[in-house]
Structure formats: structure tokens, C-alpha cells
């Protein structure tokens, strides 16, 4: 076997070299690159043929063989070593998914071995469990202080061993997936900001809309899944602008009727871009409907009232607030008081009255953000 069981795709979105910040016009190659990024959600890949790899480091040969048999009977692949030095050689050949190590060993004990593992950036995330006869409180505290994930005291039974190994592997996978999700979100923000750079007046727009929307969602008590969809929808709400002509996006004055008709297509285009990407499916209503109005006079579908998805109603307020508080060639940014009152004037016409209530409750935090 080669490599770790739980690892992420090497095609990390952050490794892509976006050219949108270097060229004013988006080419077809750029568009294909953008789609590749969006179609590469965080995932854990590389399920091995023989299960997760556990490295057992134990100088007692009989105990080492016993642990190996227990783990292999439960579907794990096992590497073994008699001390820390031998274990380091094993890791250099095959990186394990988890290390189970004794403390008292010749040549290199468990503490020194743990330090050597954590000193290598490639191994720092490997879950590490101490297995030892040292059961007093001071020894356990020393292991925890070092950052060891768990501490099992001999004699150990099969149930305790397997439960500890499986729980630490599961936790490691959860942490890795969370890190990949953060990296994916960061890459989408980078992508969206690169698109926004085509309009010199909307730099930072993506982060601000996302922050305003999440502040309101927190006020509403939304759970993590709801907020995740809101985050991705906020980040990608204007993704359809990659197909809008540069001359329209950069026009210093107001758009004429034909230009405005084209600009309004960005919501439909954006929704079409992500409709076949399962990981982003929850963001689609925001992307398509964040320009709908409570009174039904918005676009693209002319939805009204509660027929507009709630997340889109929230982003509509967040998006408008950022537009009002940002300068354009044809107008200066409004003051905080002016912006606040302008949003309130849209209650029941542009915006959902209940979302405006939330906006008012969240305003102190939003205003603090805008004053930074």
C-alpha cells in the first residue's frame, strides 16, 4: 500500500492559477477553469484495498502481534515496529492513518517518537494514541500535554482498542473534511473576487455580502447547514457575470435598456452554471432569485412574497446594503444612517418585512463592520 487512507484530492481548488485578475476580459478558457473549480468540491478520496493503515509501535513482540491480530480481524491494515527509530523508517515508506505507540521502548521512546512525528509537516495530522502500562495521573497528563489524541492503559481489551482507533480515525476524517471545506470556500471567494475585479467599484463585495447575510442568519438562529448554503449562495450570487460583456460591467454611467436586459441575465446564467453541481445545489435559489422583490417586480422570475426563497430574501437585503454603501462613478456611497433608512424604505416593496425586522435587530453589528 502506498500513502494514507484519508486524504484529499490533489486537485485542490486553491492550486488553480486564476488569470481573471491579470486580464480584463474573461476568455472561454477562463470560464472552463471556473467551472472546474466549482465542480471540485471538498471530498475525502483514496479508499484503500485493505482498510485504514495503523502503525503499531511496541517493543514487546507478543503484545505487538496480539494487537496486530485484533486490528487485522477488524479490517485494518497493520504496520509494526519495535521502537521509535524503526517506526520512523516505516512512516517514510508508508504514511499510516493512525499511530498506536508504547512509551517505554529502547533506542527511542514514545515521547521522543511523538515529537519526531509532529516535527514533520507531512505527518503532523496523523492521529496518535499512546498504549502503555503507565496508568498514573502524571503520565496521562504528560501525554495529553504533548497533544496525543488518546491514552490507553494496558491491559486493554479488544472492544476498547477498536473503539478508540475507530473514533480517532473518524474524528481525523471530520477535521480533514472541515479543512477541505474551508479551502474550497476560500477558492470560491477568490474566484468570485476575481470576477468582481472586472468592476473596480465592487472589490470586496463578495465578503461583505456574505458577512451581512450571515449576521442576519445568526440573528434568526439558523443552524450550520442553513448557514453553509447561505455562505455559498452569497459567495456565488453574481457568478453569472462571467458571461456579461465587459463594456456593460465597466460602464461608468447607468445602463440603457438593452444593456440592462443583458445584465439581468446574470442570475439565470449563474443558476445554469451550478445546477449540475450537487455540492452547490443549496446555493442555486440564492443565485437565481436574489434580485426578486417582495412585491413581485423583481427578476428573473417575478416571484413575490414568500414564494421567494428565504435565503434569497436575506441576500437581497445584504446585496442592496453593500451597493448603497459603495461608491460608483455616478454617485457617492451613502452614509450609514442614509443606508439604514434606505433599506427600511424598501420594507414590503423590495424586501420581506420579516427580514427587515431581522436587519434592524442586527444593525448594530452590521454598522460596526461597516465602520471598520
C-alpha positions as CSV (number, residue, x, y, z in Angstrom):
1,X,0.0,0.0,0.0
2,X,1.1,3.5,-0.6
3,X,0.0,6.6,1.2
4,X,-2.7,7.5,3.7
5,X,-6.3,6.3,3.6
6,X,-7.9,9.6,4.5
7,X,-6.5,12.3,2.2
8,X,-8.0,14.9,-0.1
9,X,-7.9,15.2,-3.8
10,X,-4.6,16.6,-5.1
11,X,-6.6,18.7,-7.5
12,X,-7.1,21.3,-4.8
13,X,-9.1,24.3,-6.0
14,X,-6.5,26.6,-4.4
15,X,-3.8,25.3,-6.7
16,X,-5.6,26.7,-9.7
17,X,-4.0,29.8,-11.2
18,X,-6.8,32.2,-12.0
19,X,-6.0,34.7,-14.7
20,X,-9.0,36.9,-14.1
21,X,-7.0,39.3,-12.0
22,X,-4.5,39.7,-14.8
23,X,-6.8,40.3,-17.8
24,X,-9.8,42.5,-18.0
25,X,-11.7,40.2,-20.4
26,X,-12.9,36.7,-19.4
27,X,-12.0,34.2,-22.0
28,X,-13.6,30.9,-22.8
29,X,-10.6,29.2,-21.2
30,X,-11.2,31.2,-18.0
31,X,-14.8,30.1,-18.0
32,X,-13.8,26.5,-18.3
33,X,-11.3,26.9,-15.5
34,X,-14.0,28.5,-13.3
35,X,-16.3,25.6,-13.9
36,X,-13.6,23.1,-13.0
37,X,-13.1,24.9,-9.7
38,X,-16.8,24.8,-8.8
39,X,-17.1,21.2,-9.9
40,X,-14.2,20.1,-7.5
41,X,-15.9,20.2,-4.1
42,X,-14.1,19.0,-1.0
43,X,-14.0,15.3,-0.7
44,X,-12.1,12.5,1.0
45,X,-10.8,10.1,-1.5
46,X,-8.5,7.1,-1.8
47,X,-10.3,4.2,-0.1
48,X,-7.6,1.5,0.1
49,X,-8.0,-2.1,-0.8
50,X,-7.3,-3.3,2.8
51,X,-8.7,-0.7,5.1
52,X,-7.1,2.1,7.2
53,X,-3.4,1.6,8.0
54,X,-2.5,1.5,11.7
55,X,1.2,1.6,12.7
56,X,1.7,-0.3,16.0
57,X,4.9,0.6,17.8
58,X,5.6,-1.8,20.7
59,X,8.8,-3.5,21.9
60,X,7.0,-6.5,23.4
61,X,6.8,-8.8,20.5
62,X,3.9,-11.0,21.8
63,X,1.8,-7.9,22.7
64,X,2.6,-6.3,19.3
65,X,1.5,-9.5,17.5
66,X,-1.7,-9.7,19.6
67,X,-2.6,-6.1,18.8
68,X,-1.9,-6.7,15.1
69,X,-4.2,-9.7,15.0
70,X,-7.0,-7.8,16.7
71,X,-6.8,-4.9,14.3
72,X,-6.5,-7.1,11.2
73,X,-9.5,-9.1,12.3
74,X,-11.5,-5.8,12.3
75,X,-10.4,-4.9,8.8
76,X,-7.4,-2.7,9.4
77,X,-4.0,-3.0,7.7
78,X,-1.2,-3.0,10.2
79,X,2.4,-1.9,10.1
80,X,4.6,-2.7,13.1
81,X,7.9,-1.5,14.7
82,X,9.8,-2.3,17.9
83,X,10.8,1.3,18.7
84,X,10.6,4.9,17.6
85,X,13.5,4.7,15.2
86,X,12.1,1.7,13.4
87,X,8.7,3.4,13.3
88,X,10.1,6.5,11.6
89,X,11.5,4.3,8.9
90,X,8.1,2.6,8.4
91,X,6.4,6.0,8.1
92,X,8.9,7.2,5.5
93,X,7.8,4.2,3.3
94,X,4.1,4.2,4.0
95,X,2.3,7.0,5.8
96,X,-0.2,5.4,8.3
97,X,-3.7,6.7,9.1
98,X,-3.1,6.3,12.8
99,X,-0.2,5.5,15.2
100,X,-0.6,3.3,18.2
101,X,2.6,3.6,20.3
102,X,4.1,2.3,23.5
103,X,6.0,4.8,25.7
104,X,8.8,2.8,27.3
105,X,10.9,1.4,24.4
106,X,14.6,1.1,23.7
107,X,16.6,3.4,21.4
108,X,13.7,6.0,21.0
109,X,10.9,6.0,23.5
110,X,7.3,7.0,22.7
111,X,7.6,10.7,23.8
112,X,10.7,11.2,21.5
113,X,8.9,9.4,18.7
114,X,5.8,11.5,19.1
115,X,8.0,14.7,18.9
116,X,9.7,13.4,15.8
117,X,6.3,12.7,14.1
118,X,4.9,16.1,15.0
119,X,8.0,17.9,13.8
120,X,7.4,16.7,10.2
121,X,4.8,18.8,8.4
122,X,3.7,15.8,6.4
123,X,2.9,13.8,9.5
124,X,1.6,16.4,11.9
125,X,-2.1,15.5,11.3
126,X,-1.7,11.7,11.9
127,X,-3.8,10.7,15.0
128,X,-1.5,9.4,17.7
129,X,-2.5,7.1,20.6
130,X,-0.2,6.1,23.5
131,X,-0.5,2.5,24.6
132,X,1.3,1.9,27.9
133,X,1.4,0.3,31.3
134,X,1.9,3.7,32.8
135,X,-1.5,4.4,34.2
136,X,-0.9,7.0,36.8
137,X,-2.3,10.5,36.5
138,X,1.0,12.3,35.8
139,X,1.8,10.0,32.9
140,X,-1.6,10.5,31.4
141,X,-1.3,14.3,31.9
142,X,2.1,14.3,30.2
143,X,0.7,12.5,27.1
144,X,-2.3,14.9,26.9
145,X,0.0,17.9,27.3
146,X,2.0,16.8,24.3
147,X,-1.1,16.7,22.2
148,X,-1.7,13.0,22.0
149,X,-5.2,12.2,20.8
150,X,-5.8,9.3,23.3
151,X,-4.1,7.4,26.0
152,X,-4.8,3.6,26.5
153,X,-3.6,1.8,29.6
154,X,-2.5,-1.8,29.4
155,X,-4.0,-4.4,29.8
156,X,-6.5,-3.3,27.1
157,X,-9.4,-5.4,25.7
158,X,-10.4,-5.7,22.1
159,X,-13.5,-3.6,22.4
160,X,-11.6,-0.7,24.0
161,X,-8.9,-0.9,21.4
162,X,-11.1,-1.0,18.3
163,X,-13.5,1.7,19.7
164,X,-10.6,4.1,20.4
165,X,-8.9,3.5,17.0
166,X,-12.2,3.9,15.0
167,X,-13.3,7.1,16.9
168,X,-9.9,8.8,16.4
169,X,-9.9,7.9,12.7
170,X,-13.4,9.3,12.3
171,X,-12.5,12.5,14.1
172,X,-9.4,12.9,11.9
173,X,-11.6,12.5,8.8
174,X,-14.1,15.0,10.1
175,X,-11.3,17.6,10.7
176,X,-9.8,17.0,7.3
177,X,-13.1,17.4,5.6
178,X,-13.7,20.7,7.5
179,X,-10.3,21.9,6.4
180,X,-11.1,21.0,2.8
181,X,-14.4,22.8,3.0
182,X,-12.6,25.9,4.2
183,X,-10.1,25.6,1.4
184,X,-13.0,25.2,-1.1
185,X,-14.8,28.2,0.3
186,X,-11.6,30.2,0.1
187,X,-11.1,29.2,-3.5
188,X,-14.7,30.2,-4.4
189,X,-14.2,33.6,-2.7
190,X,-11.0,34.0,-4.6
191,X,-12.8,33.1,-7.8
192,X,-15.7,35.4,-7.1
193,X,-13.5,38.3,-6.2
194,X,-11.5,37.8,-9.4
195,X,-14.8,38.2,-11.3
196,X,-15.6,41.3,-9.2
197,X,-12.2,42.8,-10.1
198,X,-13.6,43.4,-13.5
199,X,-15.6,46.2,-11.9
200,X,-13.3,48.4,-9.9
201,X,-16.2,49.6,-7.7
202,X,-17.2,46.2,-6.3
203,X,-14.0,44.9,-4.8
204,X,-14.6,43.1,-1.6
205,X,-18.3,42.9,-2.4
206,X,-18.5,39.1,-2.0
207,X,-17.1,39.1,1.6
208,X,-19.3,42.0,2.6
209,X,-22.5,40.5,1.3
210,X,-21.6,37.1,2.9
211,X,-20.9,38.8,6.3
212,X,-24.1,40.9,6.2
213,X,-26.2,37.8,5.3
214,X,-24.6,35.6,8.0
215,X,-25.0,38.3,10.6
216,X,-28.8,38.3,9.9
217,X,-28.9,34.4,9.8
218,X,-27.3,34.3,13.2
219,X,-29.9,36.7,14.5
220,X,-32.5,34.3,13.1
221,X,-30.9,31.3,14.9
222,X,-30.1,29.4,11.7
223,X,-28.2,26.1,12.0
224,X,-24.9,25.3,10.5
225,X,-26.3,23.6,7.4
226,X,-28.6,26.6,6.6
227,X,-25.7,29.0,7.1
228,X,-23.4,26.9,4.9
229,X,-25.9,27.2,2.0
230,X,-26.2,30.9,2.7
231,X,-22.4,31.3,2.6
232,X,-22.0,29.6,-0.8
233,X,-25.0,31.4,-2.2
234,X,-23.6,34.7,-1.0
235,X,-20.2,33.9,-2.4
236,X,-21.5,32.9,-5.8
237,X,-24.6,35.1,-6.2
238,X,-23.0,37.1,-9.1
239,X,-21.1,34.2,-10.7
240,X,-23.2,34.6,-13.8
241,X,-21.4,37.9,-14.6
242,X,-18.6,35.9,-16.2
243,X,-20.9,35.9,-19.3
244,X,-21.8,39.6,-19.2
245,X,-19.9,41.8,-21.6
246,X,-17.0,43.8,-20.1
247,X,-18.3,47.0,-21.5
248,X,-21.5,46.7,-19.5
249,X,-19.8,45.8,-16.3
250,X,-17.4,48.7,-16.6
251,X,-19.8,51.3,-18.0
252,X,-19.3,54.4,-15.9
253,X,-22.9,55.6,-16.1
254,X,-26.3,54.0,-15.9
255,X,-27.2,51.1,-18.3
256,X,-29.5,51.6,-21.2
257,X,-32.5,49.3,-21.8
258,X,-30.6,46.8,-23.9
259,X,-27.6,46.7,-21.5
260,X,-29.9,46.3,-18.5
261,X,-31.7,43.4,-20.1
262,X,-28.4,41.6,-20.6
263,X,-27.2,42.4,-17.1
264,X,-30.3,40.9,-15.6
265,X,-29.4,37.6,-17.3
266,X,-26.6,37.0,-14.8
267,X,-29.0,35.4,-12.3
268,X,-30.2,32.9,-14.8
269,X,-26.7,32.2,-16.2
270,X,-25.3,31.7,-12.7
271,X,-28.0,29.2,-11.8
272,X,-27.4,27.3,-15.0
273,X,-23.7,27.2,-14.2
274,X,-24.1,25.3,-11.0
275,X,-27.4,23.4,-11.5
276,X,-25.4,20.1,-12.1
277,X,-23.0,20.5,-9.2
278,X,-24.6,18.6,-6.3
279,X,-22.4,20.2,-3.6
280,X,-23.6,23.7,-4.6
281,X,-27.3,22.8,-5.2
282,X,-28.4,24.6,-2.0
283,X,-27.0,27.8,-3.3
284,X,-29.0,27.8,-6.5
285,X,-32.1,29.6,-5.2
286,X,-29.9,32.4,-3.9
287,X,-28.0,32.8,-7.2
288,X,-31.2,32.8,-9.3
289,X,-33.6,34.8,-7.1
290,X,-31.6,37.4,-5.1
291,X,-32.9,40.1,-7.3
292,X,-36.6,39.2,-6.8
293,X,-38.7,41.8,-5.0
294,X,-41.3,41.2,-2.2
295,X,-43.9,43.0,-4.4
296,X,-43.2,40.7,-7.4
297,X,-41.5,43.4,-9.6
298,X,-38.0,41.8,-9.5
299,X,-36.3,39.4,-11.8
300,X,-35.8,36.9,-13.3
301,X,-39.0,35.0,-12.4
302,X,-41.2,37.8,-11.0
303,X,-41.7,35.9,-7.7
304,X,-43.5,37.7,-4.9
305,X,-43.7,37.3,-1.1
306,X,-42.9,34.0,0.4
307,X,-42.6,32.4,-3.0
308,X,-39.1,33.9,-3.0
309,X,-36.7,31.5,-1.2
310,X,-35.9,32.9,2.3
311,X,-32.2,32.8,1.8
312,X,-32.6,34.8,-1.4
313,X,-34.6,37.4,0.5
314,X,-31.8,37.7,3.0
315,X,-29.1,38.1,0.4
316,X,-31.3,40.7,-1.4
317,X,-31.0,43.0,1.6
318,X,-27.3,42.2,2.1
319,X,-26.6,42.9,-1.6
320,X,-28.5,46.1,-1.7
321,X,-26.8,47.3,1.5
322,X,-23.4,46.9,0.0
323,X,-24.4,48.6,-3.2
324,X,-25.8,51.6,-1.2
325,X,-22.7,51.9,0.9
326,X,-20.2,51.6,-2.0
327,X,-19.2,54.5,-4.3
328,X,-19.9,54.5,-8.1
329,X,-18.8,56.9,-10.8
330,X,-22.3,58.3,-10.9
331,X,-22.9,58.6,-7.2
332,X,-21.1,58.6,-3.8
333,X,-21.6,56.0,-1.1
334,X,-24.4,56.7,1.3
335,X,-23.7,57.3,5.0
336,X,-24.6,54.6,7.4
337,X,-27.7,56.5,8.5
338,X,-28.8,57.1,4.9
339,X,-28.2,53.4,4.0
340,X,-30.1,52.2,7.0
341,X,-33.1,54.4,6.2
342,X,-33.0,53.4,2.5
343,X,-33.2,49.7,3.4
344,X,-36.1,50.4,5.7
345,X,-38.0,52.3,3.0
346,X,-37.9,49.0,1.0
347,X,-40.0,47.2,3.6
348,X,-43.0,45.5,1.9
349,X,-42.0,46.5,-1.6
350,X,-38.4,45.5,-2.3
351,X,-37.8,43.4,0.8
352,X,-39.6,40.9,3.1
353,X,-40.9,42.8,6.2
354,X,-39.7,40.0,8.5
355,X,-36.2,40.1,7.0
356,X,-36.2,43.9,7.6
357,X,-37.1,43.2,11.2
358,X,-34.1,40.9,11.5
359,X,-31.9,43.5,9.7
360,X,-32.9,46.1,12.2
361,X,-32.0,43.8,15.1
362,X,-28.7,43.0,13.5
363,X,-27.9,46.6,12.5
364,X,-25.6,47.4,15.4
365,X,-23.3,44.6,14.4
366,X,-23.5,45.3,10.7
367,X,-22.9,49.1,11.3
368,X,-19.8,48.2,13.4
369,X,-18.5,46.1,10.5
370,X,-19.1,49.0,8.0
371,X,-17.2,51.4,10.3
372,X,-14.0,49.3,10.3
